[in-house]
Amino acid sequence: MTNETIFMNRELSWLKFNERVLEEAESEKNPLCERLTFASIYQSNLDEFFMVRVGSLIDQMIVSKNVKDNKTGMTAKEQIQAILARVAKLNRRKDTVYENLMDEVAQAGIRLVDFRKIGKKEGKYLEQYFDAEIAPLISPIVVGKRQPFPFLKNKGIYAVVVLEKKNGKEKLGIIPCNSGVFPRLVQVPGEEETYMLAEELILHFMSKVFKGYFVKAKSLIRVTRNADIDADALYDEDLDYRDFMEGIIKKRKRLLPVRVEFSRELDGDIVDKICEYLDLDGKYVFRGSSPLDLSFVFQIQDSLRNHPELFYEKRVPQRSTQIDSKRLILEQIKEKDKLLSYPYESIRPFLDMLSEAANDDEVVSIKMTLYRVAKQSKVVEALIDAAENGKDVLVLVELKARFDEENNIEWSRRLEEAGCTVIYGLDGYKVHSKLCLITKKTNGKIEYYTQIGTGNYNEKTARLYTDLSLMTYDQEIGEEAAAIFQALFMGETVRVSKKLLVAPNCLQNRLLDMIEEEIRHAKRGEEAYIGVKMNSLTDKKLMDKLIEASQAGVEIELIVRGICCLIPGVEGYTENIRVISIVGRFLEHSRIYIFGKEEKQKIYIASADWMTRNTVHRVEVAAPVENPDLKLRLNEMFITMLSDNVQARELNSSGKYTRLQPGEEAPLNSQEFFYESAYEALESQEKNKTILQ
């Protein structure tokens, strides 16, 4: 048995996840405008994959050619070759999906055209529009001795043209197409609502821009640049860390290209020349027929808002039936632990908890970790209010949250200006935990109220991502949370914890111990079970232990939305492991760990996936859920997700995902089920109140 049989390469597994996203764009079960969203997500996901993962592999290929993937033994070069081949196939499929979607958009009354699909009258209008609204605002460049090849911005769209002078000599012309000074979607007057992309308009009228030249060939191009910078390796302790991270953001914008996309076929010599200018190997060149950036589809959606059947039915997060909105939230948490399930239930009780703490005379401090927050953050506003009200507010803002650095830098400034104590993470570790600690002093006694979550403190994503939020008065958990914050503000990590599982020092080892405990149960002939829901599974130590557990007869059920490097169902190794992935309307983001059944069962919710980066290289927190009612609820949620036969795919022993079908059973979409359950629970509670009145 080879590793290739029981393990899947991380990068290739991620591409399978993005393929599942593309399948949602294909699926006619989804409304048209939602399918457009999935197509756009597929593309933006792939952009980030090249910027981060492919960029990292290219660096690895240059620096350490002999380093191999510890699961499949593939070198960086072999991984890149496999990635490029797979992406080429997926992109051809994306082009077909896009073409079909735009046909349906046209049937809904909106046309996106190019010059092959318009009449003379429309063409005349577009030429006049180009002359008046675009030509004065563009900055064409002819590459030559005195005008070097320009810097092409990451993900910027450029029109490239091969120009021929009267003497037969060729030159290259370039025009930036999405500088933001003119709209990308240009409306064309007519009976139907018709649009053209500005870059197509520019490309068509290149001859008007480069007068005196013959246009031999032209294409739109888009460059993707490496974004994988090791901030800790570059940091100089004499620098202000916030200023340093601002410099990192600027530096990232100028890193080397890792991909270039063309919208048209160009002569091989021209493509080679462009690659030479970009210092990019030709194997990273892709050509497609769909637009190079699909973000414009959201504007198309706006034009279709009067067709509600083209969108998902509106879903509003419901008020949790655990919470009495007329009572103080901290009093209710003191009586009984509360568990919120986003986006089915509203984040409002958590926001109320922060607001209440900010204005409670007995609250002495609020401590919190922030990783990704909303642009207009009510969470941060509550912390600012608390500081202005004289509370001791300590906030760890993780400035290394990739692609959210600028937002976090701005909020860190606002927090400091309000009087909060702010630190920016730890050397060598990202702080990814979702931890909030409110400390009260009541009649001389210290009381802790702790919130531990699986997702970010972000009101926007709380409506789009599935996450869990535990609010507890458990004083042991509060004391351990206080110890975590004390360590973080000393620039250290917690070495020992009892109730909470805290990475990097006491998460992976405790998980291994709990898997081992289930192995012992199985060997004694007792019931043994492991159930885990997570975004990704890549940690080799944990996977090896799961294989050992499967071989011992432990029943293992895994719900892994994204990367899964462990292949289930392989005889003699993983035949007792089942893996499903749910990709649907909401992004599955919650993490749940279940060990054992009945009275021996332990359940945790966590911020950590079972990835080495989470278990070893980040500060993460998993919290036990001990209230019997909440444990039952989590078990029921887990069973429901395992029973999903609409949005779930099952990973088989050959490494392929197969969409589950209802068969003789009733269709079950777990996300819809959870929303309907939240709605019905609240409706029932309101009816009972009415009856009692």
C-alpha positions in Angstrom: 0.0 0.0 0.0 1.5 3.4 -1.0 0.8 6.8 0.4 -0.8 7.7 -3.0 -3.6 5.2 -2.2 -4.7 6.6 1.1 -3.6 10.2 0.8 -4.4 13.0 -1.6 -2.2 15.9 -2.4 -3.4 19.1 -0.6 -3.4 21.3 -3.7 -5.2 18.8 -5.9 -7.7 18.2 -3.2 -8.3 22.0 -3.0 -8.9 22.0 -6.8 -11.6 19.3 -6.3 -13.2 21.6 -3.8 -13.2 24.5 -6.3 -14.7 22.1 -8.8 -17.6 21.5 -6.5 -18.1 25.3 -6.4 -18.2 25.2 -10.2 -20.7 22.4 -10.1 -23.0 24.7 -8.2 -22.7 27.2 -11.1 -23.7 24.4 -13.4 -26.6 23.1 -11.4 -30.0 24.1 -12.7 -31.4 23.4 -9.3 -29.9 26.7 -8.3 -31.5 30.0 -9.4 -29.7 31.8 -12.3 -28.3 34.7 -10.4 -26.9 32.4 -7.7 -25.2 30.4 -10.3 -23.5 33.5 -11.6 -22.3 34.1 -8.0 -20.8 30.6 -7.8 -19.0 31.1 -11.2 -17.5 34.3 -9.8 -16.5 32.6 -6.6 -14.9 29.8 -8.6 -12.7 32.4 -10.3 -11.9 34.5 -7.3 -11.0 31.3 -5.3 -8.6 30.3 -8.2 -7.0 33.8 -8.1 -6.2 33.5 -4.5 -5.0 29.9 -5.0 -2.5 31.0 -7.5 -1.4 34.0 -5.5 -0.8 32.0 -2.3 -0.4 28.3 -3.0 1.1 28.3 -6.5 3.3 31.2 -5.5 4.6 29.3 -2.5 5.3 26.2 -4.6 7.2 28.3 -7.2 9.3 29.7 -4.3 9.8 26.2 -3.0 10.8 24.9 -6.4 13.5 27.5 -6.6 14.8 27.3 -3.0 14.5 23.6 -2.2 13.9 21.4 -5.2 14.1 18.1 -3.3 11.4 18.9 -0.7 8.5 16.5 -1.1 4.9 16.6 0.1 4.8 14.5 3.3 1.6 12.8 2.2 2.1 11.9 -1.5 5.8 12.3 -2.0 5.3 14.8 -4.8 7.9 17.5 -5.4 6.9 21.1 -5.9 7.6 20.7 -9.6 5.4 17.7 -9.9 2.6 19.5 -7.9 2.8 22.5 -10.2 2.6 20.3 -13.3 -0.5 18.5 -11.9 -2.1 21.8 -10.9 -1.6 23.5 -14.3 -3.0 20.5 -16.2 -6.1 20.3 -13.9 -6.7 24.0 -14.0 -6.6 24.1 -17.8 -9.4 21.4 -17.8 -11.5 23.2 -15.2 -11.2 26.5 -17.0 -12.5 25.1 -20.2 -15.4 23.8 -18.2 -15.9 27.3 -16.6 -15.9 28.8 -20.1 -18.8 26.5 -21.1 -20.6 27.2 -17.9 -20.2 31.0 -18.4 -21.5 30.8 -22.0 -24.6 28.8 -20.9 -25.3 31.2 -18.0 -25.1 34.3 -20.3 -27.5 32.6 -22.7 -30.0 32.3 -19.8 -29.3 35.9 -18.7 -30.2 37.0 -22.2 -33.5 35.1 -22.0 -34.1 37.0 -18.7 -33.9 40.2 -20.7 -30.2 41.3 -20.3 -27.7 41.0 -23.1 -23.9 41.2 -22.7 -22.5 41.7 -26.1 -19.4 42.1 -28.1 -19.0 43.6 -31.6 -20.1 40.4 -33.3 -23.6 40.6 -31.8 -24.6 44.3 -32.4 -26.0 46.3 -35.3 -24.6 49.4 -37.0 -26.7 51.8 -34.9 -25.4 50.2 -31.6 -21.8 50.2 -33.1 -22.1 53.9 -33.9 -23.2 54.7 -30.4 -20.4 52.7 -28.9 -17.8 54.5 -31.0 -19.1 57.9 -29.9 -19.2 56.7 -26.3 -15.6 55.5 -26.6 -14.4 58.8 -28.1 -16.2 60.9 -25.5 -16.0 58.9 -22.3 -13.1 56.5 -22.5 -10.4 57.6 -24.9 -9.6 60.8 -22.9 -9.1 58.8 -19.8 -6.9 55.9 -21.0 -3.1 55.9 -20.9 -1.7 54.0 -23.9 1.9 52.9 -24.0 4.1 51.7 -26.9 6.9 49.6 -25.6 10.3 50.6 -26.9 13.8 51.7 -26.0 12.6 54.8 -24.2 9.4 53.3 -22.9 10.0 50.0 -21.0 7.4 47.3 -20.6 5.1 48.7 -17.8 4.4 47.2 -14.5 1.1 45.2 -14.7 -0.9 45.3 -11.5 -2.1 42.2 -9.9 -5.4 41.1 -11.4 -5.6 44.2 -13.5 -7.0 43.9 -17.1 -4.9 45.3 -19.9 -5.4 45.5 -23.7 -2.3 44.3 -25.5 -1.9 44.9 -29.2 0.8 43.9 -31.8 1.5 47.0 -33.9 3.2 47.1 -37.2 4.9 50.3 -38.6 5.1 51.1 -42.3 8.6 49.8 -42.4 7.4 46.4 -41.2 8.8 46.6 -37.7 6.6 45.4 -34.9 6.0 47.0 -31.5 3.8 46.2 -28.5 1.1 48.5 -27.3 -0.6 48.3 -23.9 -3.6 50.1 -22.3 -4.8 49.6 -18.7 -8.6 48.8 -18.9 -9.8 48.8 -15.3 -8.3 51.9 -13.7 -11.6 52.7 -12.1 -12.1 56.1 -13.8 -14.8 54.8 -16.1 -17.5 52.1 -15.5 -16.7 48.6 -16.5 -20.2 47.8 -17.8 -21.2 50.2 -20.6 -25.0 50.3 -21.3 -26.0 50.3 -25.0 -29.3 52.1 -25.8 -32.0 49.9 -27.3 -35.2 48.0 -26.7 -33.4 45.4 -24.6 -31.2 46.1 -21.7 -27.8 45.6 -23.3 -24.2 46.0 -22.0 -20.7 45.7 -23.2 -17.6 45.3 -21.1 -15.3 48.4 -21.2 -12.3 46.3 -22.0 -13.9 44.8 -25.0 -14.8 48.4 -26.2 -11.2 49.5 -25.8 -9.8 46.4 -27.5 -12.1 47.0 -30.5 -11.0 50.6 -31.0 -7.3 50.0 -30.6 -6.7 51.3 -34.1 -8.2 54.7 -33.1 -5.7 54.9 -30.1 -2.6 53.8 -31.9 -2.8 55.9 -35.1 -0.1 55.4 -37.6 0.2 51.7 -36.8 -1.4 48.7 -38.3 -3.0 46.5 -35.7 -1.8 42.9 -36.4 -3.2 41.1 -33.3 -4.8 42.0 -30.0 -5.9 40.4 -26.7 -6.9 41.3 -23.2 -4.5 40.0 -20.6 -4.5 39.7 -16.8 -1.6 38.9 -14.5 -1.8 37.2 -11.2 1.1 37.9 -8.8 2.6 36.0 -5.9 1.2 37.1 -2.6 3.0 34.6 -0.4 5.2 36.7 1.9 6.6 35.5 5.2 6.1 38.6 7.3 7.8 37.1 10.4 11.0 36.3 8.4 11.2 39.9 7.2 10.3 41.7 10.3 12.9 44.0 12.0 12.1 44.5 15.7 13.2 48.1 15.5 10.3 48.9 13.2 6.7 49.7 14.3 4.8 46.5 13.4 1.8 48.3 11.9 4.1 50.4 9.7 5.9 47.2 8.7 2.7 45.5 7.7 1.7 48.5 5.6 5.0 48.0 3.8 4.3 44.3 3.4 1.0 45.1 1.6 2.8 47.5 -0.8 5.6 44.9 -1.4 3.0 42.2 -2.2 1.5 44.3 -4.9 4.9 44.2 -6.8 5.8 40.5 -6.4 6.6 38.3 -9.4 3.8 37.0 -11.6 2.6 33.4 -11.2 0.0 33.3 -14.0 -1.0 35.3 -17.1 -4.4 34.9 -18.8 -5.2 35.8 -22.4 -8.7 36.4 -23.9 -7.5 35.8 -27.5 -5.0 33.6 -29.3 -1.8 35.4 -30.0 1.2 34.3 -32.0 3.5 32.2 -29.9 6.5 34.5 -30.4 4.4 37.4 -29.0 3.2 35.4 -26.0 6.9 34.4 -25.4 7.9 38.0 -25.5 5.3 39.1 -23.0 6.3 36.2 -20.7 9.9 37.4 -21.1 8.9 40.9 -20.0 7.0 39.4 -17.1 9.8 37.0 -16.2 7.3 34.2 -16.3 7.7 30.7 -17.7 5.3 30.0 -20.6 3.7 27.1 -18.8 1.8 29.6 -16.6 -0.1 31.0 -19.6 -3.8 30.3 -19.9 -6.3 31.3 -22.6 -10.0 31.4 -22.1 -13.1 32.6 -23.9 -14.9 34.0 -20.8 -14.1 37.5 -19.3 -10.9 37.6 -17.4 -12.7 38.9 -14.3 -16.3 37.9 -13.5 -16.9 40.3 -10.7 -19.2 42.3 -13.0 -21.9 39.6 -12.6 -23.0 41.3 -9.4 -24.0 44.4 -11.4 -25.9 42.1 -13.8 -27.7 40.7 -10.7 -28.6 44.2 -9.6 -30.4 44.7 -12.9 -32.4 41.5 -12.3 -33.6 42.2 -8.7 -37.2 42.6 -10.1 -37.1 38.9 -10.9 -37.1 37.2 -7.4 -37.3 33.8 -9.0 -33.8 34.2 -10.2 -32.4 34.4 -6.6 -32.5 32.3 -3.5 -35.6 32.9 -1.4 -34.7 35.6 1.2 -33.4 34.1 4.4 -33.2 36.4 7.5 -31.3 35.1 10.6 -33.8 34.4 13.3 -33.8 35.4 17.0 -32.6 32.5 19.1 -35.3 31.0 21.2 -32.7 30.5 24.0 -32.6 34.3 24.5 -35.2 36.5 26.1 -34.8 39.9 24.4 -36.4 41.7 27.3 -33.8 40.5 29.8 -30.1 41.3 30.3 -28.1 38.8 28.3 -25.3 38.4 30.9 -27.9 37.3 33.4 -29.2 34.7 31.0 -25.7 33.4 30.3 -25.1 33.1 34.1 -28.2 30.8 34.3 -27.4 28.6 31.4 -24.9 28.3 28.5 -26.1 29.7 25.2 -25.2 28.4 21.7 -25.9 30.4 18.6 -25.9 28.9 15.1 -25.2 31.3 12.3 -26.6 32.3 9.8 -29.8 30.5 10.9 -29.8 32.5 14.2 -28.9 36.1 14.5 -25.5 37.4 15.9 -27.6 40.1 17.8 -27.3 38.4 21.2 -23.5 38.5 21.0 -23.6 42.1 20.0 -26.0 42.8 22.8 -23.6 41.1 25.2 -20.8 43.4 24.2 -23.0 46.5 24.3 -24.3 45.5 27.7 -20.8 44.9 29.0 -19.7 48.3 27.7 -22.3 50.0 29.8 -22.4 47.7 32.9 -20.8 49.4 35.9 -19.7 46.1 37.3 -17.7 45.1 34.2 -14.0 45.9 34.7 -12.6 44.6 31.4 -13.2 43.1 28.0 -10.6 41.1 26.2 -10.9 39.9 22.7 -9.0 38.5 19.7 -9.9 39.9 16.2 -9.0 38.2 13.0 -11.4 39.4 10.3 -14.0 42.1 11.1 -16.6 43.9 9.0 -15.7 47.2 7.2 -18.4 48.8 9.4 -18.0 46.8 12.5 -20.5 47.0 15.4 -18.2 44.7 17.3 -15.3 47.2 17.2 -17.8 50.1 17.9 -18.9 48.3 21.1 -15.3 47.9 22.2 -14.6 51.6 21.5 -17.7 52.5 23.6 -16.5 50.3 26.4 -13.1 52.0 26.5 -14.7 55.4 26.4 -16.8 54.3 29.3 -13.7 53.6 31.3 -13.5 49.8 30.9 -10.1 48.2 30.5 -10.3 47.0 26.9 -7.5 44.8 25.6 -7.7 43.7 22.0 -5.4 41.4 19.9 -5.8 42.5 16.3 -4.1 40.0 14.0 -2.5 42.1 11.3 -1.3 39.0 9.4 -4.9 38.0 8.4 -4.1 37.6 4.7 -5.9 40.2 2.5 -7.6 41.8 5.5 -4.4 43.5 6.7 -5.5 47.0 5.6 -8.9 46.8 7.3 -7.3 45.5 10.5 -4.6 48.2 10.5 -7.3 50.9 10.3 -9.4 49.3 13.0 -6.3 49.0 15.3 -5.8 52.7 14.9 -9.4 53.5 15.8 -9.2 51.2 18.9 -6.0 52.8 20.1 -7.4 56.3 19.6 -10.4 55.3 21.8 -8.1 54.2 24.6 -8.0 50.4 24.0 -4.8 48.5 24.6 -3.9 46.8 21.2 -1.3 44.3 20.3 -0.7 42.8 16.9 -0.3 39.1 17.3 2.7 36.9 18.1 6.1 36.3 16.5 5.9 33.1 14.5 2.2 32.4 15.1 -1.1 33.8 13.7 -3.7 34.3 16.4 -6.8 32.7 14.7 -8.8 31.9 17.9 -12.2 33.5 18.4 -12.2 34.3 22.0 -13.9 37.0 24.1 -13.7 37.4 27.8 -15.8 39.8 29.9 -14.7 40.2 33.5 -17.1 41.5 36.2 -16.5 42.4 39.8 -19.7 41.9 41.8 -19.7 42.4 45.5 -15.9 42.0 45.5 -16.1 38.7 43.6 -14.5 38.2 40.1 -16.9 36.7 37.5 -16.0 35.6 34.0 -18.3 35.5 31.0 -16.6 33.8 28.0 -17.5 33.5 24.4 -15.7 31.0 22.1 -16.6 30.8 18.4 -15.8 29.0 15.2 -16.0 32.1 13.0 -14.9 35.7 12.9 -16.5 38.6 14.7 -18.0 39.8 11.5 -21.7 40.8 11.2 -21.5 40.4 7.4 -20.1 36.9 7.3 -22.5 35.9 10.1 -25.2 36.1 7.5 -23.3 34.1 4.9 -21.1 31.5 6.8 -22.3 28.6 9.0 -20.7 29.1 12.4 -21.2 28.4 16.1 -20.9 30.7 19.1 -20.8 29.5 22.7 -21.4 31.9 25.5 -20.8 30.5 29.0 -20.5 31.5 32.6 -18.3 28.4 33.3 -15.6 29.9 35.7 -13.0 27.2 34.8 -13.3 28.2 31.2 -13.1 31.8 32.1 -10.0 31.3 34.2 -8.3 29.5 31.3 -9.4 32.2 28.8 -7.9 34.8 31.2 -4.6 32.8 31.2 -4.6 32.7 27.4 -5.0 36.5 27.2 -2.3 37.0 29.8 0.1 34.8 27.8 -0.8 36.6 24.5 -0.2 40.0 26.0 3.2 38.8 27.3 4.0 37.6 23.8 3.8 34.0 24.7 1.5 30.9 24.2 -0.3 28.9 26.8 1.6 25.7 27.8 -1.1 23.9 29.8 -4.9 24.0 29.7 -7.4 21.6 31.2 -10.8 22.3 29.7 -10.0 24.3 26.6 -7.9 22.9 23.8 -5.4 25.6 22.9 -2.9 25.5 20.0 0.0 25.4 19.4 0.9 23.6 22.6 -2.2 21.7 23.7 -4.6 21.0 20.8 -3.0 18.5 18.5 -1.7 16.3 21.4 -5.0 16.4 23.2 -6.8 15.4 19.9 -4.4 12.5 19.5 -5.1 11.4 23.1 -8.9 11.4 22.5 -8.5 9.4 19.3 -6.3 7.0 21.2 -9.0 6.7 23.9 -11.6 5.7 21.2 -9.0 3.1 19.9 -8.9 1.6 23.4 -12.7 1.4 23.5 -12.8 -0.3 20.2 -10.1 -2.9 21.2 -12.2 -3.7 24.3 -15.2 -4.3 22.1 -17.0 -1.2 23.3 -18.7 1.4 21.2 -16.2 3.8 19.7 -16.9 6.8 17.6 -15.2 9.9 16.2 -17.2 12.6 14.3 -15.5 15.8 13.1 -16.8 18.7 11.0 -14.1 21.1 9.6 -13.1 23.1 6.6 -10.0 21.1 5.8 -8.0 18.1 6.8 -4.2 18.0 6.1 -2.5 17.3 9.5 -0.4 14.1 8.9 -0.2 13.2 12.5 -3.9 13.4 13.0 -4.6 11.5 9.8 -2.2 8.7 10.7 -4.0 8.4 14.0 -7.4 8.3 12.3 -6.1 5.5 10.1 -5.0 3.6 13.2 -8.4 4.2 14.7 -10.1 2.9 11.6 -8.0 -0.2 11.6 -9.0 -0.8 15.3 -12.7 -0.6 14.3 -13.6 2.9 15.4 -16.5 4.3 13.4 -15.3 7.7 11.9 -17.5 10.2 10.2 -15.9 13.4 8.7 -17.7 16.4 7.2 -14.9 18.2 5.4 -16.0 21.1 3.2 -12.7 21.8 1.5 -9.3 20.1 1.4 -9.3 16.5 2.5 -6.0 14.7 2.2 -7.3 11.4 3.7 -9.0 9.0 1.3 -11.7 6.9 3.0 -12.9 3.4 2.3 -9.5 1.9 1.5 -9.5 -1.7 2.6 -7.2 -2.5 5.5 -6.6 1.2 6.3 -9.6 3.6 6.1 -12.6 1.3 5.5 -14.3 2.6 8.7 -14.0 6.2 7.7 -16.7 8.1 5.8 -16.1 11.6 4.3 -18.7 14.0 2.9 -18.4 17.6 1.8 -21.3 20.1 1.8 -21.1 23.0 -0.6 -24.3 25.1 -0.8 -25.9 28.5 -0.3 -23.9 29.2 2.8 -20.2 28.6 3.3 -19.8 25.8 5.7 -17.3 27.2 8.3 -18.2 25.7 11.8 -15.9 23.2 13.4 -17.2 20.4 15.7 -15.2 17.6 17.3 -17.1 14.6 18.7 -15.5 11.7 20.6 -17.5 8.8 21.8 -21.2 8.4 22.3 -23.8 8.5 25.1 -22.5 9.4 28.6 -18.8 9.1 27.6 -19.2 11.6 24.8 -17.1 14.7 24.5 -18.0 17.5 22.2 -16.1 20.6 21.3 -16.6 23.6 19.0 -13.4 25.1 17.7 -11.7 27.8 15.5 -9.2 25.2 14.2 -9.3 22.9 11.2 -7.2 19.8 11.4 -4.4 21.4 9.3 -0.8 21.6 10.5 -1.0 25.4 10.1 -3.8 25.5 12.7 -2.6 22.8 15.1 1.1 23.8 15.1 1.5 27.3 13.7 -1.5 29.2 15.0 -3.1 30.1 18.3 -6.5 28.3 18.2 -9.1 27.5 20.9 -11.6 24.6 21.1 -14.2 24.7 23.9 -16.1 21.8 25.4 -19.9 21.9 25.2 -21.1 20.3 28.4 -24.7 21.4 28.8 -26.8 18.3 27.9 -29.3 20.2 25.8 -26.6 21.9 23.8 -24.8 18.5 23.3 -28.0 17.0 22.1 -28.5 19.9 19.7 -25.0 19.5 18.2 -25.4 15.8 17.8 -28.7 16.4 16.0 -27.0 19.0 13.8 -24.2 16.6 13.0 -26.6 13.7 12.1 -28.6 16.1 9.9 -25.5 17.2 7.9 -24.5 13.5 7.5 -28.0 12.8 6.1 -27.8 15.7 3.5 -28.7 14.2 0.1 -29.0 17.5 -1.8 -25.8 19.5 -1.3 -23.5 16.8 0.0 -20.9 14.9 -2.0 -19.3 11.7 -0.7 -15.5 11.0 -1.2 -14.9 7.5 -2.3 -11.9 5.2 -2.1 -10.7 6.2 -5.6 -10.5 9.9 -4.4 -13.5 11.0 -6.4 -16.5 13.0 -5.0 -20.0 11.8 -5.9 -23.1 13.9 -5.4 -25.5 12.2 -3.1 -29.1 11.7 -4.4 -32.3 11.3 -2.4 -33.3 8.0 -3.9 -36.3 6.6 -2.0 -35.6 9.0 0.9 -37.1 12.5 1.0 -34.7 15.3 -0.2 -32.8 16.8 2.7 -30.9 20.0 2.3 -29.3 20.5 5.7 -28.9 24.2 5.4 -32.5 24.7 4.5 -33.5 22.4 7.3 -31.6 24.4 9.9 -33.1 27.7 8.7 -36.6 26.2 8.7 -36.0 24.8 12.2 -34.9 28.2 13.5 -37.9 29.9 11.9 -40.4 27.3 13.2 -38.9 27.3 16.7 -39.3 31.0 17.0 -42.8 30.9 15.5 -43.8 28.2 18.0 -42.4 30.2 20.9 -44.3 33.4 19.8 -47.6 31.4 19.5 -47.1 29.9 23.0 -46.5 33.4 24.4 -49.7 34.6 22.7 -51.7 31.7 24.2 -50.3 32.3 27.7 -51.3 36.0 27.5 
